[in-house]
Amino acid sequence: MKVFRLDDLEAERAANDGAYLSFLRERHMSAGLYALKAGELDPQKPHSQDEIYLVVSGRAAITVGEETTYVANGSVVYVPAGVPHRFHHITEDLKVLVVFSPPEGP
C-alpha cells in the first residue's frame, strides 16, 4: 500500500516551482497533482494516455475536444487519449488530481 496526503503533495509541488508533480507510477497507471493559479493559461497538449481529472479545489472551465463545461471541487472529468484539452477561465486557484492509464512518460 502507498498512502499520500494532499497537503504534503501540494507542499512538494510548490517547493519544486512546477505546475505538475508526478507522485505515483505503477505498471498500469500513474498519478500526479496539477495546479494552476486564477487567470493562468494551461499549456497542456494532448496526451497519449487516457486521463481522469478530479478537481480538488478551485473553479475553471475545461474544454475537451469540442465540448466545454465548468468544473469545481469534486468534479471528475474523463479525457480520452489524444484528444486536445485544456483548463481555461480559471476563476479560483485550481488543484487537480490526475490519473493516467497507461502511465505517462518513459
C-alpha positions in Angstrom: 0.0 0.0 0.0 1.0 3.6 -0.7 -0.6 6.5 1.1 -0.3 10.2 0.1 -1.6 13.3 1.9 -2.8 16.0 -0.4 -1.2 18.8 1.6 2.2 17.1 1.6 1.9 16.6 -2.2 1.0 20.3 -2.6 3.9 21.4 -0.5 6.3 19.3 -2.6 4.8 20.6 -5.9 5.1 24.2 -4.7 8.7 23.7 -3.4 9.7 22.4 -6.9 8.2 25.5 -8.6 6.2 23.5 -11.1 2.6 23.3 -12.0 2.7 19.4 -12.0 4.0 16.9 -9.6 4.1 13.2 -10.6 3.9 11.2 -7.3 2.9 7.7 -8.3 3.9 5.4 -11.2 2.8 1.8 -11.4 2.6 -0.7 -14.2 -0.9 0.3 -15.5 -1.3 3.8 -14.2 0.3 6.9 -12.9 -0.9 9.9 -10.8 0.0 13.5 -10.3 -1.1 16.8 -8.8 -1.7 19.7 -11.2 -2.1 23.3 -10.1 -2.9 26.5 -12.0 -3.4 29.9 -10.5 -6.5 32.0 -11.2 -6.1 33.6 -14.6 -3.2 31.4 -15.6 -3.0 29.7 -19.0 -3.0 26.0 -19.3 -0.2 24.9 -21.7 -1.3 21.2 -22.0 -1.1 19.3 -25.2 -2.9 16.0 -25.9 -1.5 13.0 -24.1 -1.1 9.5 -25.4 -2.9 8.1 -22.3 -6.4 8.2 -21.1 -6.8 10.6 -18.2 -9.1 11.2 -15.3 -9.1 14.6 -13.6 -10.5 15.0 -10.0 -10.8 18.7 -9.1 -9.7 19.0 -5.5 -10.2 22.8 -5.3 -10.8 25.8 -7.4 -13.1 26.8 -10.3 -12.5 26.8 -14.1 -13.8 25.8 -17.4 -12.4 22.8 -19.3 -12.6 22.1 -23.0 -12.2 18.6 -24.2 -12.3 18.3 -27.9 -15.3 20.4 -28.9 -17.1 20.2 -25.5 -16.8 22.8 -22.7 -18.0 22.6 -19.2 -17.4 24.3 -15.9 -15.7 22.4 -13.0 -15.2 22.9 -9.3 -14.3 21.0 -6.2 -15.5 17.4 -6.6 -15.8 17.4 -10.4 -14.5 14.4 -12.3 -13.6 14.6 -16.0 -12.5 11.8 -18.3 -10.3 12.8 -21.3 -9.6 10.1 -23.9 -6.1 9.6 -25.2 -5.1 12.0 -28.0 -7.9 14.5 -27.5 -7.0 18.2 -27.2 -8.0 19.6 -23.8 -7.2 22.5 -21.5 -8.5 24.3 -18.5 -9.4 28.0 -19.0 -11.3 30.8 -17.4 -9.7 29.8 -14.1 -11.5 32.0 -11.5 -10.2 30.3 -8.4 -6.7 28.7 -8.0 -7.1 25.2 -9.4 -5.7 21.9 -7.9 -6.4 18.7 -9.8 -5.6 15.1 -9.1 -4.6 13.5 -12.4 -4.6 9.8 -13.2 -3.1 8.4 -16.4 -3.6 5.0 -17.8 -1.3 3.6 -19.0 1.4 5.5 -17.1 2.6 8.8 -18.5 6.1 9.4 -19.9 9.0 7.0 -20.2 
